[in-house]
Amino acid sequence: MIYVALKMLMGDRGKYFGILFGLTIASFLITQQMSIFVGLMTRTYGFITDSGLADVWAMDPKVQFIDDIKPLQDTQLLRVRGVEGVDWAVPLYKGILKARLDNGNFQACNVVGLDDSTLIGGPATMLEGRLEDLRRADAIILDENGANGKLARRGPDGKPIPARVGSTLELNDHRAVVVGICKVSRTFQSQPVVYTTYSRATSFAPMERKLLSFIQVKAKPGITPRQLADRIAKTTSLAAYTKAEFEDITINYFMKYTGIPVNFGIAVLLGFLVGTAIAGMTFYNFTLENLRYFAALKAMGATNTTLLSMVVVQALLVGGIGFGLGTGLAAGFGSYFGTRTELAFRLPWQILTGTACAIAVICTFASLLSLWKVVRLEPAVVFKG
């Protein structure tokens, strides 16, 4: 009977491919939009992920996310270092400075100042040069995307010439020499990232009374990051979060105060509704047109359970194929454009699971419409007309 069900399904090629088309489009839209959403949210805390050595981040209590800089006094660093359980604590500068390009235009850059003695918090992957080269005079390290894109100079033919080791920039009217190219996570605003030492970054930055952005802290063996964060907050009155907590705080800010979740949620909902409308109605019409065959099978002794299993198998087949085609197209889309453009695309297994559940709901809805007709079917209908 399963063979008969599949023959019935694939016999009407038009409706068969119509059902597959609807499920494929729904699967593609849901997977693609959710992957872009997750990719964007990942970029919001990419800098925290890249700075993997610190267990705890200490900051002003009013900081709401990683780019919400509220500078501290330099004396706060000494207070944090004095907290019991701290193995080491280093300063970190993070700010937006303007780089002057050779054509006279300005480009905003994320400037990161690392501890002069240890360079903790620097990029883990160096493509050119060494992290230690930051100790040279006027030295900076650029991220790969910024060096090849927004910070590239224009040649005589108008084509971009990427910044490389030895290139010079002007940061806030200060000369800076590129000593390395690194690979880091893209920022949420997709701005170039510039690494230098803390003292040099504060000299590049406009004069302010407070310039210390964050304090990165490492816990001694035997104490958990959460315990150390509580001690720092109690002793210094600063906000102290573990790495995972700071990432969650950043994500929650963008989820709560931006329209990104709503916009992507509408796109996912539309994909779900499109799949339901196309696949559900087409599958229902397919069942209606084949009622006489179901009636003939019922007249020959097939039970309702047998007929229902035939409909379920048909729904599972088109659902599985549509899910595979849609997620495959979405993965290919992300693989192609995600490596060639600034598209934010990340496809974890949770999205695939969510898409599979959405397709299962669509197929269940379509099956229920069809099953209702099949269960109420009278075998005598085959003898009419």
KEKE-3310 file (N, C-alpha, C; in steps of 0.2 Angstrom, whole numbers, plus 5000, padded with zeros to 4 digits):
npx = (5004:5010:5018:5008:5003:5014:5015:5003:5005:5017:5012:5004:5012:5012:5005:5013:5026:5022:5019:5032:5039:5032:5036:5050:5052:5047:5056:5068:5067:5064:5076:5086:5083:5083:5096:5104:5099:5104:5118:5120:5117:5127:5138:5137:5143:5155:5168:5170:5171:5183:5192:5198:5206:5203:5194:5184:5175:5177:5168:5160:5145:5134:5136:5128:5130:5143:5148:5144:5152:5158:5169:5182:5191:5209:5213:5205:5209:5220:5213:5205:5215:5219:5209:5205:5209:5211:5221:5228:5225:5221:5222:5210:5207:5194:5187:5179:5188:5193:5199:5210:5209:5219:5212:5206:5195:5186:5186:5177:5184:5186:5195:5207:5215:5228:5235:5251:5262:5259:5250:5238:5222:5223:5222:5220:5223:5235:5239:5248:5264:5268:5261:5269:5275:5268:5274:5283:5287:5273:5265:5252:5239:5229:5213:5209:5198:5195:5207:5207:5196:5188:5198:5207:5218:5216:5221:5230:5221:5209:5206:5205:5219:5224:5228:5244:5258:5268:5261:5254:5244:5232:5227:5216:5223:5236:5250:5251:5258:5256:5259:5255:5243:5228:5215:5199:5183:5169:5163:5147:5144:5152:5164:5181:5194:5206:5221:5231:5244:5239:5243:5247:5234:5227:5234:5231:5217:5204:5208:5203:5196:5194:5199:5199:5192:5188:5191:5201:5201:5209:5205:5212:5218:5207:5196:5181:5175:5163:5162:5173:5169:5158:5165:5173:5163:5158:5168:5174:5163:5161:5153:5154:5156:5156:5163:5153:5142:5143:5142:5129:5122:5124:5118:5105:5102:5102:5091:5081:5080:5081:5074:5077:5074:5060:5059:5065:5058:5045:5049:5052:5040:5032:5038:5034:5020:5018:5023:5014:5002:5004:5009:5000:4987:4989:4992:4980:4971:4976:4973:4959:4957:4960:4951:4943:4951:4955:4943:4940:4950:4946:4934:4938:4942:4952:4957:4953:4964:4975:4973:4975:4988:4994:4992:5000:5012:5014:5014:5026:5036:5036:5038:5051:5059:5057:5062:5075:5080:5077:5085:5097:5099:5099:5110:5120:5118:5122:5135:5141:5139:5142:5155:5160:5154:5148:5138:5130:5130:5125:5124:5119:5115:5103:5095:5092:5085:5074:5069:5065:5055:5046:5043:5037:5026:5019:5017:5009:4998:4993:4991:4981:4970:4968:4967:4955:4945:4948:4944:4931:4926:4915:4914:4905:4906:4914:4906:4897:4891)
npy = (4994:5006:5008:5010:5022:5031:5030:5036:5049:5053:5052:5062:5074:5088:5093:5087:5092:5105:5105:5101:5113:5123:5119:5119:5132:5138:5131:5136:5150:5151:5145:5153:5167:5165:5161:5173:5182:5176:5177:5191:5194:5187:5194:5205:5203:5199:5204:5201:5188:5186:5191:5180:5177:5183:5180:5187:5203:5219:5234:5251:5252:5257:5252:5245:5237:5230:5240:5251:5262:5268:5277:5273:5279:5278:5273:5263:5252:5248:5245:5234:5225:5223:5215:5200:5184:5188:5184:5191:5208:5218:5234:5240:5248:5254:5262:5273:5280:5292:5288:5295:5295:5292:5299:5310:5307:5302:5288:5279:5270:5255:5256:5248:5247:5238:5231:5237:5230:5216:5214:5207:5202:5204:5200:5183:5177:5180:5186:5193:5199:5201:5200:5205:5216:5227:5235:5243:5260:5270:5260:5249:5237:5230:5223:5210:5212:5226:5231:5226:5232:5245:5253:5252:5260:5270:5265:5272:5268:5267:5256:5247:5246:5235:5239:5235:5228:5240:5250:5267:5276:5289:5293:5301:5313:5308:5300:5283:5267:5252:5237:5224:5212:5205:5192:5194:5193:5200:5216:5223:5234:5233:5240:5244:5236:5242:5238:5242:5248:5251:5264:5271:5271:5279:5291:5293:5295:5308:5321:5317:5316:5303:5287:5274:5260:5246:5233:5219:5203:5189:5174:5167:5150:5138:5147:5152:5160:5167:5168:5176:5188:5192:5196:5206:5215:5218:5223:5234:5241:5241:5236:5218:5205:5188:5181:5174:5180:5193:5193:5188:5199:5209:5204:5203:5217:5221:5213:5218:5233:5236:5234:5223:5209:5209:5212:5201:5191:5193:5190:5177:5172:5175:5166:5154:5155:5156:5143:5135:5139:5136:5123:5116:5119:5114:5100:5096:5098:5089:5077:5077:5076:5063:5055:5046:5035:5032:5028:5017:5008:5007:5001:4989:4983:4990:4997:5012:5015:5010:5018:5031:5030:5029:5043:5050:5045:5050:5064:5064:5061:5071:5082:5079:5079:5092:5100:5096:5101:5115:5119:5115:5124:5136:5134:5134:5147:5155:5150:5155:5169:5173:5172:5181:5194:5206:5199:5193:5177:5163:5146:5136:5120:5121:5129:5122:5112:5119:5123:5111:5107:5117:5114:5101:5105:5112:5101:5093:5100:5100:5087:5084:5091:5083:5070:5071:5071:5058:5049:5051:5046:5038:5021:5019:5029:5026:5020:5029:5039)
npz = (5000:5003:4992:4983:4987:4985:4971:4968:4973:4965:4953:4948:4942:4941:4953:4962:4961:4964:4977:4983:4979:4986:5000:4999:4996:5008:5018:5014:5016:5029:5035:5029:5034:5048:5050:5045:5055:5067:5063:5063:5077:5083:5078:5086:5099:5095:5097:5111:5111:5103:5112:5121:5133:5145:5160:5167:5164:5169:5172:5170:5180:5172:5159:5145:5134:5123:5115:5121:5128:5143:5151:5163:5178:5179:5191:5195:5190:5198:5210:5206:5204:5217:5222:5231:5224:5211:5197:5186:5180:5167:5157:5145:5130:5121:5107:5095:5082:5069:5054:5042:5024:5009:4999:5005:5012:5027:5038:5050:5063:5073:5087:5096:5111:5118:5133:5137:5141:5141:5130:5131:5125:5112:5094:5090:5078:5067:5051:5044:5049:5067:5083:5093:5087:5089:5098:5092:5086:5084:5079:5072:5070:5058:5054:5043:5034:5035:5030:5017:5012:5017:5021:5011:4999:4984:4968:4953:4942:4949:4955:4971:4982:4994:5011:5018:5027:5032:5026:5029:5040:5045:5060:5069:5067:5070:5065:5059:5058:5049:5055:5055:5049:5054:5058:5063:5071:5062:5065:5072:5065:5055:5054:5051:5061:5072:5080:5094:5106:5123:5129:5117:5110:5119:5117:5104:5105:5108:5120:5136:5153:5158:5151:5152:5146:5148:5160:5160:5167:5175:5183:5198:5200:5207:5210:5203:5188:5190:5204:5206:5199:5207:5219:5214:5210:5223:5230:5223:5218:5204:5189:5185:5175:5169:5154:5146:5152:5149:5135:5134:5139:5130:5118:5123:5124:5111:5106:5114:5112:5099:5082:5076:5079:5077:5063:5057:5062:5056:5043:5044:5048:5037:5027:5033:5032:5018:5014:5020:5014:5000:5000:5008:5003:4990:4993:4999:4988:4980:4987:4986:4973:4972:4979:4974:4971:4984:4989:4981:4986:4999:4997:4993:5005:5012:5027:5038:5045:5037:5025:5031:5034:5022:5017:5027:5024:5012:5015:5023:5014:5004:5013:5019:5007:5003:5014:5014:5002:5003:5015:5010:4999:5006:5014:5004:4999:5010:5011:4999:4998:5010:5012:5002:5003:5015:5021:5035:5041:5049:5053:5064:5072:5078:5071:5060:5066:5071:5058:5053:5062:5059:5045:5048:5055:5045:5036:5044:5045:5032:5031:5040:5035:5023:5029:5035:5025:5020:5030:5032:5020:5010:5004:4993:4984:4974:4965:4960:4947)
capx = (5000:5015:5020:5003:5003:5019:5013:4998:5008:5021:5008:5002:5018:5011:5004:5019:5031:5020:5020:5039:5041:5030:5040:5056:5053:5046:5062:5074:5066:5065:5083:5090:5082:5085:5104:5106:5098:5109:5124:5120:5117:5134:5143:5136:5148:5161:5174:5171:5173:5190:5196:5197:5210:5200:5188:5179:5176:5175:5166:5156:5139:5129:5137:5123:5133:5150:5150:5142:5158:5158:5176:5183:5197:5214:5214:5200:5213:5223:5208:5203:5221:5219:5204:5207:5207:5213:5228:5230:5220:5224:5217:5208:5204:5190:5183:5179:5192:5192:5205:5210:5211:5223:5208:5204:5189:5187:5183:5177:5187:5186:5202:5207:5221:5230:5240:5258:5267:5257:5246:5232:5216:5225:5220:5223:5226:5239:5240:5255:5267:5267:5257:5274:5277:5264:5279:5287:5284:5267:5263:5245:5238:5223:5210:5209:5192:5196:5213:5206:5190:5187:5205:5212:5219:5214:5227:5228:5216:5203:5205:5208:5225:5224:5233:5248:5263:5272:5257:5253:5237:5232:5222:5214:5229:5242:5253:5251:5261:5254:5264:5252:5236:5225:5209:5195:5176:5167:5159:5140:5143:5156:5169:5188:5196:5213:5224:5238:5245:5234:5246:5246:5227:5225:5237:5227:5210:5204:5209:5197:5199:5194:5200:5199:5185:5186:5197:5200:5203:5210:5204:5217:5216:5203:5190:5177:5174:5157:5164:5178:5165:5155:5170:5175:5158:5156:5174:5175:5157:5160:5150:5159:5153:5159:5163:5147:5136:5143:5139:5121:5119:5125:5113:5098:5101:5100:5085:5076:5080:5081:5069:5080:5070:5053:5060:5067:5052:5040:5051:5051:5032:5029:5040:5030:5013:5019:5024:5007:4997:5006:5010:4994:4981:4990:4991:4973:4968:4979:4969:4952:4956:4962:4947:4940:4955:4955:4936:4941:4954:4941:4929:4941:4944:4957:4955:4955:4971:4979:4972:4978:4996:4996:4992:5005:5019:5015:5016:5032:5040:5037:5041:5058:5062:5057:5066:5082:5081:5077:5090:5103:5099:5100:5117:5124:5118:5127:5142:5144:5138:5145:5163:5162:5151:5148:5132:5130:5126:5128:5119:5120:5111:5097:5091:5090:5080:5068:5066:5062:5049:5041:5040:5033:5019:5015:5015:5004:4992:4991:4989:4975:4965:4967:4964:4947:4941:4948:4941:4924:4925:4911:4916:4900:4907:4917:4901:4893:4893)
capy = (5000:5012:5009:5013:5029:5034:5030:5041:5055:5056:5051:5069:5078:5095:5094:5084:5097:5111:5104:5102:5120:5127:5117:5121:5140:5139:5129:5141:5157:5151:5144:5159:5173:5164:5161:5179:5184:5173:5180:5198:5194:5184:5200:5211:5201:5196:5207:5198:5181:5186:5192:5174:5175:5185:5176:5192:5209:5224:5240:5255:5249:5259:5250:5241:5232:5230:5246:5257:5264:5273:5276:5273:5281:5273:5270:5258:5246:5246:5243:5227:5221:5221:5210:5193:5179:5190:5182:5197:5212:5223:5239:5239:5254:5253:5268:5275:5285:5293:5287:5299:5291:5296:5303:5315:5305:5299:5282:5277:5263:5253:5256:5244:5248:5233:5232:5238:5225:5209:5214:5203:5204:5205:5195:5176:5174:5185:5184:5196:5202:5198:5204:5209:5221:5233:5238:5248:5266:5272:5253:5247:5231:5230:5217:5208:5215:5233:5232:5225:5236:5252:5256:5252:5266:5269:5266:5277:5265:5267:5249:5247:5243:5234:5241:5230:5229:5246:5256:5272:5279:5295:5292:5307:5318:5305:5295:5276:5263:5246:5232:5217:5211:5200:5190:5194:5193:5206:5220:5223:5240:5231:5245:5242:5236:5244:5236:5246:5248:5255:5270:5274:5272:5285:5297:5294:5297:5315:5321:5316:5314:5296:5284:5267:5257:5240:5230:5212:5200:5182:5172:5162:5143:5137:5151:5152:5167:5170:5170:5182:5193:5194:5199:5213:5220:5220:5227:5240:5244:5241:5230:5213:5200:5183:5182:5172:5184:5199:5191:5188:5206:5212:5201:5205:5224:5222:5210:5222:5240:5237:5231:5217:5203:5210:5212:5195:5187:5194:5187:5170:5170:5175:5160:5149:5156:5154:5136:5132:5141:5133:5116:5114:5119:5109:5093:5095:5097:5082:5072:5078:5073:5055:5052:5040:5029:5030:5025:5010:5004:5006:4996:4982:4981:4994:5000:5019:5016:5009:5024:5036:5029:5031:5050:5052:5043:5055:5070:5064:5061:5078:5086:5077:5082:5100:5102:5095:5106:5122:5120:5115:5130:5141:5133:5136:5154:5157:5149:5158:5176:5175:5173:5186:5200:5207:5196:5190:5171:5158:5141:5131:5115:5123:5132:5116:5108:5123:5123:5104:5107:5121:5110:5096:5108:5113:5094:5090:5104:5098:5080:5084:5093:5077:5064:5072:5069:5051:5046:5052:5044:5032:5017:5018:5035:5024:5017:5034:5042)
capz = (5000:5003:4985:4979:4989:4982:4964:4967:4974:4960:4946:4946:4942:4942:4960:4966:4961:4967:4984:4984:4978:4992:5005:4998:4998:5016:5021:5012:5019:5037:5037:5027:5038:5054:5049:5045:5061:5071:5061:5066:5084:5084:5077:5092:5104:5092:5100:5117:5109:5101:5118:5125:5139:5151:5163:5169:5162:5174:5169:5173:5181:5168:5153:5143:5129:5122:5112:5126:5132:5149:5153:5170:5180:5179:5198:5196:5188:5204:5214:5204:5205:5224:5224:5232:5219:5204:5195:5183:5177:5162:5155:5138:5127:5115:5105:5088:5079:5062:5050:5036:5019:5004:4995:5009:5015:5033:5039:5057:5065:5080:5089:5103:5115:5123:5139:5134:5143:5140:5124:5132:5122:5105:5089:5090:5071:5063:5044:5042:5055:5074:5088:5097:5083:5091:5103:5088:5086:5079:5076:5073:5067:5055:5053:5036:5030:5034:5026:5010:5010:5018:5022:5005:4995:4977:4963:4947:4938:4953:4959:4978:4984:5001:5016:5020:5032:5030:5025:5034:5041:5049:5065:5073:5066:5072:5060:5062:5053:5049:5056:5054:5047:5058:5056:5068:5069:5059:5070:5070:5060:5049:5053:5052:5068:5073:5087:5095:5113:5127:5129:5110:5109:5123:5114:5098:5106:5110:5127:5141:5160:5159:5145:5153:5144:5152:5164:5158:5173:5175:5190:5200:5200:5213:5210:5197:5186:5193:5211:5206:5197:5213:5223:5211:5211:5230:5233:5219:5216:5197:5186:5183:5172:5166:5147:5144:5154:5145:5128:5134:5140:5123:5114:5126:5123:5104:5106:5117:5110:5091:5078:5072:5080:5074:5056:5054:5064:5051:5037:5045:5048:5030:5024:5035:5029:5011:5013:5022:5009:4994:5001:5012:4999:4985:4995:5000:4982:4977:4990:4984:4966:4972:4983:4971:4972:4991:4990:4978:4990:5005:4995:4992:5011:5016:5033:5038:5047:5031:5021:5034:5034:5015:5017:5031:5021:5006:5018:5026:5009:5002:5018:5019:5001:5003:5019:5012:4996:5006:5019:5006:4995:5011:5016:4998:4998:5015:5010:4993:4999:5017:5011:4997:5005:5022:5024:5042:5040:5053:5052:5069:5071:5081:5066:5056:5070:5070:5052:5052:5066:5055:5040:5051:5056:5038:5033:5048:5044:5026:5031:5044:5030:5019:5033:5037:5019:5019:5036:5031:5014:5009:4998:4988:4980:4968:4960:4957:4940)
cpx = (5004:5017:5015:5002:5008:5018:5008:5001:5012:5018:5006:5008:5017:5010:5010:5024:5029:5020:5027:5041:5039:5034:5047:5057:5052:5053:5067:5073:5067:5072:5087:5089:5084:5093:5107:5105:5103:5116:5125:5121:5124:5139:5142:5141:5154:5168:5175:5174:5180:5194:5195:5200:5207:5194:5182:5181:5173:5174:5162:5149:5134:5130:5131:5125:5140:5152:5147:5147:5157:5164:5177:5190:5202:5215:5210:5204:5217:5219:5206:5209:5221:5214:5207:5205:5209:5220:5231:5224:5224:5219:5216:5205:5200:5186:5183:5183:5191:5199:5205:5213:5215:5219:5205:5198:5191:5183:5183:5180:5186:5193:5202:5214:5223:5235:5247:5262:5265:5253:5241:5226:5217:5222:5223:5226:5229:5241:5246:5257:5266:5264:5263:5276:5273:5269:5283:5283:5278:5264:5255:5244:5230:5220:5209:5204:5193:5202:5212:5200:5190:5193:5210:5212:5217:5220:5225:5222:5209:5202:5208:5214:5225:5230:5237:5254:5267:5268:5256:5246:5237:5226:5221:5220:5235:5244:5253:5254:5258:5259:5262:5245:5233:5218:5205:5188:5174:5163:5152:5140:5148:5162:5176:5190:5204:5216:5230:5239:5240:5237:5245:5239:5225:5228:5233:5220:5210:5205:5203:5200:5199:5194:5200:5193:5183:5192:5196:5204:5203:5209:5210:5214:5212:5197:5187:5176:5168:5158:5169:5174:5161:5159:5172:5170:5157:5162:5175:5169:5156:5156:5155:5155:5158:5159:5156:5141:5137:5141:5131:5118:5119:5119:5106:5097:5099:5093:5079:5075:5081:5076:5071:5076:5063:5054:5061:5061:5047:5042:5050:5044:5030:5032:5036:5023:5013:5019:5017:5002:4998:5005:5003:4988:4983:4989:4984:4969:4970:4974:4962:4952:4957:4957:4944:4944:4955:4948:4937:4945:4950:4936:4932:4944:4949:4954:4956:4962:4976:4979:4976:4986:4998:4997:4998:5012:5020:5017:5024:5037:5041:5040:5049:5062:5063:5061:5073:5084:5082:5083:5097:5104:5101:5108:5122:5124:5122:5134:5145:5144:5142:5152:5165:5159:5151:5141:5134:5126:5129:5122:5121:5114:5104:5092:5088:5084:5073:5065:5062:5055:5044:5038:5036:5026:5015:5013:5009:4997:4989:4988:4982:4969:4963:4964:4957:4943:4942:4944:4933:4921:4920:4913:4912:4902:4910:4912:4897:4896:4896)
cpy = (5006:5013:5012:5020:5033:5035:5036:5048:5058:5055:5058:5074:5085:5097:5092:5089:5104:5111:5104:5109:5124:5125:5119:5128:5141:5137:5134:5147:5157:5150:5150:5165:5171:5164:5168:5183:5182:5176:5187:5198:5191:5190:5205:5209:5198:5198:5203:5191:5181:5187:5186:5173:5177:5181:5181:5199:5214:5231:5245:5252:5251:5256:5245:5236:5234:5237:5252:5258:5269:5273:5277:5277:5276:5270:5264:5251:5243:5243:5235:5223:5219:5217:5203:5188:5182:5188:5188:5201:5217:5228:5237:5246:5252:5259:5268:5281:5286:5292:5291:5295:5295:5300:5309:5313:5302:5293:5280:5270:5262:5252:5253:5245:5242:5235:5232:5232:5218:5208:5209:5206:5205:5199:5189:5174:5180:5182:5187:5199:5198:5203:5208:5215:5228:5237:5243:5255:5267:5265:5252:5240:5231:5224:5216:5212:5222:5235:5231:5229:5243:5256:5256:5258:5264:5270:5271:5274:5265:5261:5250:5243:5242:5237:5235:5232:5235:5252:5261:5274:5285:5294:5298:5312:5315:5300:5288:5272:5255:5241:5225:5217:5204:5198:5190:5194:5200:5209:5221:5229:5239:5237:5241:5242:5237:5242:5240:5245:5252:5263:5274:5275:5278:5291:5298:5297:5305:5315:5321:5314:5307:5292:5276:5264:5251:5237:5222:5208:5192:5180:5167:5155:5142:5142:5152:5159:5170:5172:5176:5188:5196:5198:5206:5218:5222:5224:5234:5244:5245:5235:5225:5207:5195:5184:5180:5177:5191:5199:5191:5195:5210:5210:5204:5213:5225:5219:5215:5229:5241:5233:5225:5211:5203:5209:5205:5190:5187:5190:5179:5168:5170:5169:5154:5149:5154:5147:5133:5133:5136:5125:5113:5113:5114:5102:5092:5094:5091:5076:5072:5074:5065:5052:5046:5034:5027:5026:5018:5006:5002:5001:4989:4980:4985:4997:5008:5020:5015:5016:5030:5036:5031:5039:5053:5050:5048:5062:5070:5064:5068:5083:5085:5080:5089:5103:5101:5100:5113:5123:5119:5121:5136:5141:5135:5143:5157:5156:5153:5166:5178:5176:5178:5193:5201:5204:5192:5183:5166:5152:5135:5126:5116:5126:5127:5112:5112:5123:5116:5104:5111:5117:5104:5099:5109:5106:5092:5094:5101:5091:5080:5086:5087:5071:5065:5070:5061:5047:5046:5049:5038:5028:5017:5024:5032:5021:5023:5037:5038)
cpz = (5000:4996:4981:4981:4986:4974:4963:4968:4968:4953:4944:4947:4944:4950:4964:4967:4964:4975:4986:4984:4984:4998:5005:4999:5005:5019:5020:5016:5026:5039:5035:5032:5045:5055:5049:5052:5067:5070:5064:5073:5086:5083:5083:5097:5101:5095:5107:5116:5107:5107:5123:5131:5145:5153:5165:5166:5167:5170:5173:5174:5176:5160:5151:5138:5127:5119:5116:5131:5137:5153:5161:5172:5180:5186:5199:5194:5194:5209:5213:5205:5212:5226:5225:5226:5211:5202:5191:5181:5173:5159:5147:5136:5121:5113:5097:5086:5072:5059:5043:5030:5014:5000:4999:5013:5022:5034:5047:5058:5072:5082:5096:5105:5120:5128:5136:5135:5141:5133:5125:5128:5114:5100:5090:5084:5068:5056:5041:5048:5061:5078:5092:5093:5085:5096:5099:5088:5081:5076:5077:5069:5064:5054:5045:5032:5029:5030:5019:5007:5011:5020:5017:5002:4988:4972:4957:4943:4942:4957:4966:4979:4991:5005:5018:5025:5029:5027:5031:5034:5045:5054:5069:5073:5068:5067:5063:5056:5054:5050:5056:5052:5051:5055:5063:5066:5067:5065:5067:5065:5055:5048:5054:5059:5068:5080:5087:5103:5117:5127:5122:5109:5113:5120:5107:5099:5109:5118:5131:5148:5161:5152:5146:5151:5148:5155:5163:5164:5172:5182:5192:5200:5207:5214:5203:5195:5189:5201:5211:5204:5203:5218:5221:5212:5218:5232:5230:5217:5208:5195:5184:5181:5169:5158:5144:5146:5150:5138:5129:5135:5134:5119:5116:5124:5116:5103:5108:5114:5103:5088:5074:5073:5077:5066:5053:5056:5059:5045:5038:5045:5041:5026:5026:5032:5021:5010:5015:5017:5003:4995:5003:5007:4993:4987:4996:4993:4979:4980:4987:4977:4966:4977:4980:4971:4979:4992:4987:4983:4997:5003:4994:4999:5015:5022:5033:5040:5041:5026:5024:5034:5027:5015:5021:5028:5015:5009:5020:5020:5006:5007:5019:5013:5001:5008:5017:5006:4999:5010:5015:5002:5000:5013:5010:4997:5004:5014:5004:4995:5005:5017:5006:4999:5013:5025:5030:5041:5045:5054:5058:5068:5074:5076:5061:5060:5070:5064:5051:5056:5062:5049:5042:5052:5050:5035:5037:5047:5037:5026:5035:5039:5025:5023:5034:5031:5019:5024:5034:5024:5014:5003:4992:4983:4973:4963:4958:4951:4936)
residu = (MET:ILE:TYR:VAL:ALA:LEU:LYS:MET:LEU:MET:GLY:ASP:ARG:GLY:LYS:TYR:PHE:GLY:ILE:LEU:PHE:GLY:LEU:THR:ILE:ALA:SER:PHE:LEU:ILE:THR:GLN:GLN:MET:SER:ILE:PHE:VAL:GLY:LEU:MET:THR:ARG:THR:TYR:GLY:PHE:ILE:THR:ASP:SER:GLY:LEU:ALA:ASP:VAL:TRP:ALA:MET:ASP:PRO:LYS:VAL:GLN:PHE:ILE:ASP:ASP:ILE:LYS:PRO:LEU:GLN:ASP:THR:GLN:LEU:LEU:ARG:VAL:ARG:GLY:VAL:GLU:GLY:VAL:ASP:TRP:ALA:VAL:PRO:LEU:TYR:LYS:GLY:ILE:LEU:LYS:ALA:ARG:LEU:ASP:ASN:GLY:ASN:PHE:GLN:ALA:CYS:ASN:VAL:VAL:GLY:LEU:ASP:ASP:SER:THR:LEU:ILE:GLY:GLY:PRO:ALA:THR:MET:LEU:GLU:GLY:ARG:LEU:GLU:ASP:LEU:ARG:ARG:ALA:ASP:ALA:ILE:ILE:LEU:ASP:GLU:ASN:GLY:ALA:ASN:GLY:LYS:LEU:ALA:ARG:ARG:GLY:PRO:ASP:GLY:LYS:PRO:ILE:PRO:ALA:ARG:VAL:GLY:SER:THR:LEU:GLU:LEU:ASN:ASP:HIS:ARG:ALA:VAL:VAL:VAL:GLY:ILE:CYS:LYS:VAL:SER:ARG:THR:PHE:GLN:SER:GLN:PRO:VAL:VAL:TYR:THR:THR:TYR:SER:ARG:ALA:THR:SER:PHE:ALA:PRO:MET:GLU:ARG:LYS:LEU:LEU:SER:PHE:ILE:GLN:VAL:LYS:ALA:LYS:PRO:GLY:ILE:THR:PRO:ARG:GLN:LEU:ALA:ASP:ARG:ILE:ALA:LYS:THR:THR:SER:LEU:ALA:ALA:TYR:THR:LYS:ALA:GLU:PHE:GLU:ASP:ILE:THR:ILE:ASN:TYR:PHE:MET:LYS:TYR:THR:GLY:ILE:PRO:VAL:ASN:PHE:GLY:ILE:ALA:VAL:LEU:LEU:GLY:PHE:LEU:VAL:GLY:THR:ALA:ILE:ALA:GLY:MET:THR:PHE:TYR:ASN:PHE:THR:LEU:GLU:ASN:LEU:ARG:TYR:PHE:ALA:ALA:LEU:LYS:ALA:MET:GLY:ALA:THR:ASN:THR:THR:LEU:LEU:SER:MET:VAL:VAL:VAL:GLN:ALA:LEU:LEU:VAL:GLY:GLY:ILE:GLY:PHE:GLY:LEU:GLY:THR:GLY:LEU:ALA:ALA:GLY:PHE:GLY:SER:TYR:PHE:GLY:THR:ARG:THR:GLU:LEU:ALA:PHE:ARG:LEU:PRO:TRP:GLN:ILE:LEU:THR:GLY:THR:ALA:CYS:ALA:ILE:ALA:VAL:ILE:CYS:THR:PHE:ALA:SER:LEU:LEU:SER:LEU:TRP:LYS:VAL:VAL:ARG:LEU:GLU:PRO:ALA:VAL:VAL:PHE:LYS:GLY)
# end
